[in-house]
Amino acid sequence: MLLDQFGRIHNYLRISLTDNCNFRCSYCMPLGKIDFLSGEKLMQPHEIENIAKVFVRLGVTKIRLTGGEPLVRNGVEEIIRLLAPLPVELTLTTNGARVRNFIGLFKEAGIRSVNVSLDSLNPDTFIRIAQRDTFRQVWENILLLLENNIRVKLNTVAISGVIEKELFNFIDLTRRLPLHVRFIEFMPFAGNHWNSGKVITAGQMLKMAEQHYDLVKLKDEPHATAKKYKVIGFEGTIAFITTMSKHFCGECNRIRLTADGKVKNCIFGKEEVDILKEYRAGRPIEPLIRESIRGKHKIMGGQFMNGYKKVDPETIKNRSMIRIGG
Protein backbone atom coordinates (compact mmCIF):
# COMPACT_ATOMS: atom_id res chain seq x y z
CA MET A 1 0.00 0.00 0.00
CA LEU A 2 1.25 3.47 -0.91
CA LEU A 3 0.27 5.81 1.90
CA ASP A 4 1.26 9.46 2.25
CA GLN A 5 1.71 11.40 5.49
CA PHE A 6 -1.91 12.56 5.34
CA GLY A 7 -3.34 9.06 5.18
CA ARG A 8 -4.20 9.09 1.48
CA ILE A 9 -3.91 5.73 -0.31
CA HIS A 10 -2.46 5.95 -3.82
CA ASN A 11 -3.70 3.25 -6.20
CA TYR A 12 -4.02 5.07 -9.54
CA LEU A 13 -0.93 5.38 -11.76
CA ARG A 14 -0.78 7.59 -14.84
CA ILE A 15 2.12 6.64 -17.14
CA SER A 16 3.26 9.09 -19.80
CA LEU A 17 4.61 7.26 -22.84
CA THR A 18 6.00 10.29 -24.66
CA ASP A 19 6.28 14.07 -24.46
CA ASN A 20 5.54 14.30 -28.18
CA CYS A 21 2.17 15.04 -29.75
CA ASN A 22 0.62 15.44 -33.19
CA PHE A 23 -1.35 18.47 -31.95
CA ARG A 24 0.03 21.81 -30.73
CA CYS A 25 -2.51 23.00 -28.16
CA SER A 26 -1.11 26.10 -26.45
CA TYR A 27 -2.57 25.29 -23.01
CA CYS A 28 -0.51 22.09 -23.01
CA MET A 29 2.54 22.76 -25.19
CA PRO A 30 4.72 25.90 -24.88
CA LEU A 31 5.04 28.02 -28.00
CA GLY A 32 8.20 27.80 -30.08
CA LYS A 33 10.57 24.96 -30.79
CA ILE A 34 10.46 22.04 -28.38
CA ASP A 35 13.21 19.49 -27.99
CA PHE A 36 11.36 16.25 -27.37
CA LEU A 37 12.99 13.45 -25.43
CA SER A 38 15.31 11.24 -27.45
CA GLY A 39 14.52 7.54 -27.68
CA GLU A 40 17.11 6.42 -25.14
CA LYS A 41 15.75 8.80 -22.51
CA LEU A 42 12.26 7.36 -22.78
CA MET A 43 11.24 4.37 -20.71
CA GLN A 44 11.41 1.34 -22.98
CA PRO A 45 8.48 -1.11 -23.27
CA HIS A 46 9.85 -3.77 -20.93
CA GLU A 47 11.01 -1.09 -18.50
CA ILE A 48 7.48 0.26 -18.40
CA GLU A 49 6.15 -3.25 -17.85
CA ASN A 50 8.53 -4.07 -15.00
CA ILE A 51 8.16 -0.69 -13.31
CA ALA A 52 4.37 -0.99 -13.57
CA LYS A 53 4.58 -4.41 -11.91
CA VAL A 54 6.31 -2.82 -8.92
CA PHE A 55 3.50 -0.28 -8.60
CA VAL A 56 0.89 -3.04 -8.87
CA ARG A 57 2.69 -4.95 -6.13
CA LEU A 58 2.41 -1.78 -4.03
CA GLY A 59 -1.36 -1.59 -4.49
CA VAL A 60 -2.01 0.16 -7.81
CA THR A 61 -5.29 -1.04 -9.35
CA LYS A 62 -5.70 1.39 -12.25
CA ILE A 63 -3.23 2.49 -14.94
CA ARG A 64 -3.86 5.24 -17.46
CA LEU A 65 -1.54 5.77 -20.43
CA THR A 66 -0.99 9.41 -21.36
CA GLY A 67 1.41 11.62 -23.31
CA GLY A 68 1.87 13.98 -25.02
CA GLU A 69 -0.19 11.80 -27.28
CA PRO A 70 0.38 8.16 -26.30
CA LEU A 71 -0.68 6.80 -29.70
CA VAL A 72 2.22 8.52 -31.50
CA ARG A 73 4.76 6.65 -29.35
CA ASN A 74 6.81 4.10 -31.27
CA GLY A 75 6.09 0.70 -29.75
CA VAL A 76 2.79 1.71 -28.13
CA GLU A 77 1.23 -1.55 -29.35
CA GLU A 78 3.87 -3.57 -27.51
CA ILE A 79 3.46 -1.47 -24.37
CA ILE A 80 -0.31 -1.99 -24.31
CA ARG A 81 0.08 -5.74 -24.84
CA LEU A 82 2.65 -5.96 -22.04
CA LEU A 83 0.43 -4.10 -19.58
CA ALA A 84 -2.87 -5.78 -20.54
CA PRO A 85 -2.31 -8.95 -18.43
CA LEU A 86 -1.72 -6.96 -15.22
CA PRO A 87 -4.54 -7.10 -12.65
CA VAL A 88 -5.52 -3.46 -13.19
CA GLU A 89 -8.06 -1.38 -15.04
CA LEU A 90 -6.10 -0.27 -18.11
CA THR A 91 -7.17 2.87 -19.94
CA LEU A 92 -5.72 5.86 -21.78
CA THR A 93 -6.17 9.51 -22.68
CA THR A 94 -5.83 10.52 -26.33
CA ASN A 95 -6.59 13.40 -28.68
CA GLY A 96 -8.47 10.86 -30.79
CA ALA A 97 -6.76 11.45 -34.11
CA ARG A 98 -5.19 7.96 -34.40
CA VAL A 99 -7.82 5.88 -32.61
CA ARG A 100 -8.98 4.08 -35.77
CA ASN A 101 -5.55 2.44 -36.08
CA PHE A 102 -5.81 0.94 -32.60
CA ILE A 103 -9.47 0.02 -32.05
CA GLY A 104 -8.76 -3.71 -32.46
CA LEU A 105 -5.89 -3.54 -30.00
CA PHE A 106 -8.04 -1.72 -27.44
CA LYS A 107 -10.59 -4.53 -27.55
CA GLU A 108 -7.89 -7.20 -27.44
CA ALA A 109 -6.31 -5.55 -24.38
CA GLY A 110 -9.62 -5.21 -22.56
CA ILE A 111 -9.65 -1.40 -22.64
CA ARG A 112 -13.26 -0.50 -21.90
CA SER A 113 -12.96 3.26 -21.39
CA VAL A 114 -11.03 5.98 -23.21
CA ASN A 115 -10.71 9.69 -22.46
CA VAL A 116 -10.65 11.89 -25.56
CA SER A 117 -9.47 15.51 -25.35
CA LEU A 118 -11.76 17.74 -27.41
CA ASP A 119 -11.86 21.49 -26.73
CA SER A 120 -14.18 22.70 -29.49
CA LEU A 121 -16.97 21.41 -31.70
CA ASN A 122 -16.41 24.22 -34.17
CA PRO A 123 -13.93 23.06 -36.84
CA ASP A 124 -12.41 26.54 -37.21
CA THR A 125 -11.96 26.96 -33.47
CA PHE A 126 -10.58 23.44 -33.29
CA ILE A 127 -7.91 24.37 -35.83
CA ARG A 128 -7.03 27.50 -33.87
CA ILE A 129 -6.59 25.55 -30.63
CA ALA A 130 -4.96 22.35 -31.90
CA GLN A 131 -3.15 23.87 -34.90
CA ARG A 132 -4.36 20.86 -36.88
CA ASP A 133 -7.28 20.41 -39.32
CA THR A 134 -8.42 17.06 -37.95
CA PHE A 135 -11.77 17.75 -36.30
CA ARG A 136 -13.72 15.44 -38.63
CA GLN A 137 -11.23 12.64 -38.07
CA VAL A 138 -11.40 13.00 -34.29
CA TRP A 139 -15.21 13.10 -34.26
CA GLU A 140 -15.50 10.00 -36.44
CA ASN A 141 -13.13 8.18 -34.09
CA ILE A 142 -15.22 9.16 -31.08
CA LEU A 143 -18.25 7.60 -32.77
CA LEU A 144 -16.15 4.54 -33.65
CA LEU A 145 -15.28 4.03 -29.98
CA LEU A 146 -18.96 4.19 -29.05
CA GLU A 147 -19.86 1.75 -31.83
CA ASN A 148 -17.37 -0.70 -30.31
CA ASN A 149 -18.94 -0.36 -26.84
CA ILE A 150 -15.98 1.55 -25.43
CA ARG A 151 -17.00 4.20 -22.89
CA VAL A 152 -15.94 7.69 -23.94
CA LYS A 153 -15.21 10.62 -21.66
CA LEU A 154 -14.66 13.91 -23.48
CA ASN A 155 -12.18 16.17 -21.70
CA THR A 156 -12.85 19.81 -22.55
CA VAL A 157 -10.57 22.54 -21.21
CA ALA A 158 -12.78 25.50 -20.34
CA ILE A 159 -11.01 28.66 -21.48
CA SER A 160 -12.65 32.08 -21.32
CA GLY A 161 -13.67 33.30 -24.75
CA VAL A 162 -14.25 29.79 -26.05
CA ILE A 163 -16.32 27.74 -23.65
CA GLU A 164 -19.07 30.35 -23.24
CA LYS A 165 -19.88 29.92 -26.95
CA GLU A 166 -19.78 26.13 -26.89
CA LEU A 167 -20.98 24.98 -23.48
CA PHE A 168 -24.52 24.23 -24.66
CA ASN A 169 -23.26 22.51 -27.83
CA PHE A 170 -21.19 20.12 -25.72
CA ILE A 171 -24.09 19.45 -23.35
CA ASP A 172 -26.38 18.78 -26.32
CA LEU A 173 -24.02 15.97 -27.40
CA THR A 174 -25.29 13.98 -24.44
CA ARG A 175 -28.90 14.16 -25.63
CA ARG A 176 -28.69 11.05 -27.85
CA LEU A 177 -25.12 9.85 -27.36
CA PRO A 178 -23.88 8.04 -24.21
CA LEU A 179 -20.96 10.46 -23.92
CA HIS A 180 -19.56 11.74 -20.64
CA VAL A 181 -18.51 15.34 -21.22
CA ARG A 182 -16.18 16.78 -18.60
CA PHE A 183 -15.39 20.49 -18.42
CA ILE A 184 -11.94 21.12 -16.91
CA GLU A 185 -11.00 24.45 -15.36
CA PHE A 186 -7.97 25.97 -17.12
CA MET A 187 -4.83 25.11 -15.09
CA PRO A 188 -1.44 26.85 -14.97
CA PHE A 189 1.70 25.09 -16.21
CA ALA A 190 5.08 26.26 -17.43
CA GLY A 191 4.78 28.13 -20.72
CA ASN A 192 0.99 27.92 -21.23
CA HIS A 193 0.25 31.65 -20.84
CA TRP A 194 -2.24 31.06 -18.05
CA ASN A 195 -3.80 33.86 -16.08
CA SER A 196 -6.70 33.81 -13.66
CA GLY A 197 -8.85 35.86 -16.03
CA LYS A 198 -8.91 32.95 -18.47
CA VAL A 199 -10.48 30.66 -15.87
CA ILE A 200 -14.19 29.94 -16.20
CA THR A 201 -15.09 28.14 -13.00
CA ALA A 202 -17.30 25.11 -12.62
CA GLY A 203 -19.74 27.26 -10.66
CA GLN A 204 -20.06 29.71 -13.52
CA MET A 205 -20.57 26.96 -16.08
CA LEU A 206 -23.09 25.16 -13.88
CA LYS A 207 -25.10 28.35 -13.44
CA MET A 208 -25.21 28.81 -17.23
CA ALA A 209 -26.27 25.20 -17.75
CA GLU A 210 -29.00 25.32 -15.10
CA GLN A 211 -30.65 28.23 -16.89
CA HIS A 212 -31.17 26.10 -20.01
CA TYR A 213 -31.48 22.50 -18.82
CA ASP A 214 -33.17 20.44 -16.13
CA LEU A 215 -30.12 19.05 -14.35
CA VAL A 216 -29.92 16.40 -11.68
CA LYS A 217 -26.83 15.81 -9.54
CA LEU A 218 -25.39 12.30 -9.78
CA LYS A 219 -23.46 10.44 -7.14
CA ASP A 220 -19.72 10.94 -7.55
CA GLU A 221 -17.38 7.96 -7.41
CA PRO A 222 -14.76 7.65 -4.64
CA HIS A 223 -11.67 9.78 -5.42
CA ALA A 224 -13.55 11.40 -8.31
CA THR A 225 -12.14 14.65 -9.67
CA ALA A 226 -15.36 15.40 -11.55
CA LYS A 227 -18.68 16.56 -10.11
CA LYS A 228 -21.25 14.70 -12.24
CA TYR A 229 -24.67 15.85 -13.51
CA LYS A 230 -27.23 14.64 -15.99
CA VAL A 231 -29.80 16.47 -18.05
CA ILE A 232 -33.09 14.74 -17.40
CA GLY A 233 -33.97 12.55 -20.38
CA PHE A 234 -30.50 12.72 -21.98
CA GLU A 235 -28.38 9.62 -22.68
CA GLY A 236 -25.02 10.87 -21.47
CA THR A 237 -23.72 12.92 -18.56
CA ILE A 238 -21.75 16.10 -17.93
CA ALA A 239 -19.25 16.87 -15.21
CA PHE A 240 -17.07 19.69 -13.95
CA ILE A 241 -13.47 19.28 -12.80
CA THR A 242 -12.92 22.02 -10.22
CA THR A 243 -9.13 21.98 -10.02
CA MET A 244 -8.74 25.74 -9.58
CA SER A 245 -11.92 26.85 -7.81
CA LYS A 246 -12.30 23.96 -5.38
CA HIS A 247 -9.45 21.50 -5.11
CA PHE A 248 -10.08 17.82 -4.38
CA CYS A 249 -6.67 17.07 -2.88
CA GLY A 250 -8.13 15.50 0.26
CA GLU A 251 -9.11 12.35 -1.65
CA CYS A 252 -6.26 12.27 -4.16
CA ASN A 253 -5.09 8.75 -5.06
CA ARG A 254 -3.00 9.61 -8.15
CA ILE A 255 0.65 9.10 -8.99
CA ARG A 256 2.30 10.25 -12.22
CA LEU A 257 5.23 8.64 -13.99
CA THR A 258 6.77 10.86 -16.67
CA ALA A 259 7.99 9.53 -20.00
CA ASP A 260 11.59 9.81 -18.77
CA GLY A 261 10.87 7.78 -15.66
CA LYS A 262 10.37 10.41 -12.95
CA VAL A 263 7.72 9.98 -10.27
CA LYS A 264 5.59 13.07 -9.67
CA ASN A 265 3.31 12.71 -6.68
CA CYS A 266 1.21 15.71 -7.74
CA ILE A 267 0.49 17.29 -11.10
CA PHE A 268 1.35 20.69 -9.61
CA GLY A 269 4.37 19.56 -7.56
CA LYS A 270 7.89 20.57 -8.52
CA GLU A 271 9.44 17.56 -6.77
CA GLU A 272 10.40 14.53 -8.88
CA VAL A 273 12.10 11.23 -8.09
CA ASP A 274 14.12 9.53 -10.83
CA ILE A 275 13.24 5.84 -10.64
CA LEU A 276 14.32 5.01 -14.19
CA LYS A 277 17.92 5.83 -13.34
CA GLU A 278 17.78 3.51 -10.35
CA TYR A 279 16.04 0.78 -12.33
CA ARG A 280 18.69 0.88 -15.06
CA ALA A 281 21.41 0.71 -12.44
CA GLY A 282 19.87 -2.48 -11.07
CA ARG A 283 18.86 -0.93 -7.77
CA PRO A 284 15.42 -1.36 -6.13
CA ILE A 285 12.91 1.37 -6.92
CA GLU A 286 10.29 0.60 -4.27
CA PRO A 287 12.02 2.73 -1.58
CA LEU A 288 12.09 5.73 -3.92
CA ILE A 289 8.43 5.31 -4.83
CA ARG A 290 7.48 5.21 -1.15
CA GLU A 291 9.71 8.23 -0.46
CA SER A 292 7.98 10.21 -3.20
CA ILE A 293 4.48 9.44 -1.92
CA ARG A 294 5.45 10.24 1.68
CA GLY A 295 6.73 13.63 0.55
CA LYS A 296 3.48 14.68 -1.11
CA HIS A 297 2.13 18.09 -0.09
CA LYS A 298 -1.30 18.36 1.47
CA ILE A 299 -2.75 20.48 -1.33
CA MET A 300 -1.87 21.64 -4.86
CA GLY A 301 1.76 20.54 -4.78
CA GLY A 302 2.50 23.18 -2.18
CA GLN A 303 2.40 25.92 -4.83
CA PHE A 304 -1.11 27.40 -4.91
CA MET A 305 -1.93 27.75 -1.24
CA ASN A 306 -3.88 31.02 -1.46
CA GLY A 307 -6.33 30.31 -4.25
CA TYR A 308 -6.02 30.51 -8.02
CA LYS A 309 -6.74 34.25 -8.26
CA LYS A 310 -3.47 34.98 -6.43
CA VAL A 311 -1.33 32.64 -8.53
CA ASP A 312 1.56 34.30 -10.35
CA PRO A 313 2.29 32.04 -13.35
CA GLU A 314 5.84 33.39 -13.53
CA THR A 315 6.66 31.81 -10.16
CA ILE A 316 5.46 28.30 -11.06
CA LYS A 317 8.15 25.66 -10.73
CA ASN A 318 6.96 22.75 -12.81
CA ARG A 319 7.14 21.12 -16.21
CA SER A 320 4.90 22.07 -19.08
CA MET A 321 1.75 19.94 -19.25
CA ILE A 322 3.01 17.93 -22.20
CA ARG A 323 6.14 16.94 -20.24
CA ILE A 324 4.09 15.85 -17.23
CA GLY A 325 1.47 13.71 -18.91
CA GLY A 326 -2.27 14.27 -18.71
N, C-alpha and C positions, 0 to 999 in steps of 0.2 A: 504494500500500500504506500502511495506517495502522499504524504501529509505535510502541509506547511505549518508554520508556527501559529497560524490562526485557526487551525483545525479543519482546513479545507482539504478534501480528498480530490486528487487529480487523476482522472481516469480517461481523459479525452486528449489524444495526441494529434496535432496537425503537422504534417510533414510537407515541407516545400520541396518540390523536385527540381526546380530551376528558378532563377531570377529573370529569365527571359520571357517575352510575351510577344504575340503577334498583333496585339493592340497597343496603343500609346495613350491610355487615359491619364490625363494630367493629375487627377487626384491620387493616383497610384504611382505613376512613374515621373520622376523629375524631368524637366525640360532639358534639351541638349543631348549631347552624346553620352551614352552610358556604356561603360566597360563591363559587360556581363562576365560572370564567372567562367573561367576556362574549364574544360572537361575534367582535368585532374583534381580541381578544387571541389567539384561536386561529389556528393556521396554517390558511390557506385551501387548498382542494383543489389548485389549481395550484401554490401555494407548496410544499405537501407533495411534489408530483410533482417539481418542479425541484430542491428540496433533496435529495430521495432520489436523483435522477440524479447529483448531485455525489458523494454517498456511494458510489454504484455505480462511478463513475469512479475512486474512491479504493480500490476493492477489495471493497466489500460484496457478498456473494453471497446473503445471506438477510435478509429483512425480515419482522418480526412486528408486526402492528397490535395495540395495547393501549388501555387507558383508564386510569382509569374503565372504563366499559363501551363499547367501540368501536362497538357496533351501536346505541347511542342517539344517536350523533353525526349531526346534520343533514348530509346530503351524503355519508354513508359510502359509498353506492353509487358515486357519482362518483369518490371517492378510490380505491376498490378497482379500478375500471375504468381509472383513470389509471396505477396502479402495476402492473397485471397484465402489460403488455407488457415490463416491465423484465426483464433477464436475471438474475433472482434467484428463490430459493424464497420464495414469498409465503404467509404464514400469519397466524393471529391467535389471541388469547386472549379468551375470552368467558365470561360467566356462564351462557350457554346459553338464557336466557329468550326471546330474539328470533330464534333460529336459523332457525325455520321460515320466516320472512319472507325469508330470504337464501339458502336452500339452492341455488336456481337460479343466483344470482349467484356463489356459491362455485365451482360447477362450471364456469360460464362463464369465470371468472378463473383456473382451473387450481389452485385451492386444494385440496390433497390431504390436509392435516393441520390439525386444529383442537384447541387446548387448551381444555378446559372446566373452570372452577373449580367444585368441588362438595365441600363440607366435611362433609356429613352425608347419610346415607341414611335417616335417621329424619325424617319430615315435620315433627314437632313441634320437633326440634332444629334442623332447617333453618330454620324460621320464627324461632327464637330467634337464630340467627346472622345470617341475611340480612335479618331484619325484613320478609320478604315471604312470602306463602303461594303459592309457585310451584314447589314441588318436582316435582309431577306434570308440569308443563309442561316443566321442564328435563330431566327423565328421558326424556320422550317425544322431545325434540329430540336427545338423545344417541343414542337408538336410530335416529332419522331420519338422522343423520350416518352411522352405520354402514351403514344400508340403502343409502346413496348412495356407498358405498365410500370414505368420507372417514375417514382414521385419526383416532382420538380418544385424546387423553391427558387423563386426569382429574387435575387439580391439587387436592390435599387438604391444607389447612393443619393440621398436627398440633398440637392444643392440649390440654394436660393437662386431664383431666376430660371430654373428648369422645372423643378418638381411641382411648383404651383400650377403650371400649365398642363401637367401630365398626371397628376395624382388621380383624378377621376378616371382617366383612360386606363391606368394600371388596375384600379379597383374593378372596373368593368370587365377586365379579362377574367375575373373569377366568377362571372355570371354563369357561363356555360362550360368553362374549363376547370378541372380540378387542380388549379395552380395555387401555390402558396406564395403570395407576393409579400416581400419583407422590405420595408423602407428603413434605410440605415442612416442615422444622423452622420453628417460629414465630419470626419475625424482628422486631426492634425498629425502629419508625418513629415519627415525631412524632405524638403523640396517640393511640397504639393500646394504651396501658395494658399494655405488655409488661413482664414480669419474668422472670428466669431460671427461676423455679419453674414457669412455664407451658410450658417447653420440654420436649418429649418427644423425645429424640435418635433419630437413625436406628439407632444401636446398640441402644437399648432396644426399639424397634419390631421390629427384625430378630430379636432374641432371642425376643420373644413369638411372632413368626411361625414361627420354626424349631421351636418346641415343638409346633406344630399341623400343619405342612405339610412336605412334602419339597421343599426349595428347591434350585435350581441357580443359580449365579452366571453371568450373561451377560456378554459382552464389551461394554464401554462404548464409545460413539462418541468420536472426538476432540473435545475441548472440552466433553464432556458434564458437566452439573451433577448428573445423576442416576446413582446406582449401581443397575444393573438386575439383577433376579432373575426367575425363573420357577418357578411350582409345577409340578412334573413332571405332565404330562398335561393341564394347563390351556391354554386358548386364548390368553389374554392374558398380560401381564407386570405386575410391580410394580417400583417403584423408590423410592429414598430420596434426597432432596435435603438434603445435610448442611451447609447454609449456616452454622449456628452451631457445630456440634460439630467439623467438619473442613472448613475452607474449601477451595475449589478455585480460588483466585485465580491460581495459577501458570499455568493454561491459559486464562484468561479471554479471550474474543474479542468481548465484548459492548459495545455503545455504546447509550445511551438518548437519545432526543430527546423532550422533554416537549411537551405539547399547546400550550404557549406559545413553543415554538421555542428551548428551552435544551438544550444538549448536556450530559449527565451521563455522565462516563466510568466511573462506578461507582454501583450502586444505593445504596450506603451513603455515597458521597462528598458533602460539602457544597458542593464547587466546581461552578459552572455557567458555561457560556459562551453568551451570547445571540447565536445566529446569525440568528434571525429579524429582529432589529433591523438587522443588517448587510445581510441580503438585501433588506429593504424600502428600505434607503437606497441600493441599487444597488451595494454594495461586495462584493468577493469573500468567500466564506465558507470556502473551503478552508484558508486560513492559520489561521483560528480553530479549525476542526475538528482540524487537526494539532496545534495548541497544546494543545487539551483532552486529546487522547490522550497526548501527551508528558508531561503533568502528572499522569497517573494514578498513584495510590499503589500500592505493591507488594501490599498486602493490605487488604481490608475498608475501603476508602476512607480509610484512615489513622485510623479512629475506634475500632476494637475490637481493639487490638493485644495485649491480655492475656487473650483468651478470653471467651466469652459470659457466664460466671458472674460476671465482674467488671464487666460493663457497667452503668453507671448510666443508665437511660433519660432521666433529666432533663437529662443533659449532651449528648444527641444533637443535632447540628446537621444537619438534613435536612428534606426535605418529608415530608408524610404519604404513605403508599403510593399513595393515589388520585391525588395530584398528581405522582407520579413516573411512573407507568405500570408495569404488571406485567412 
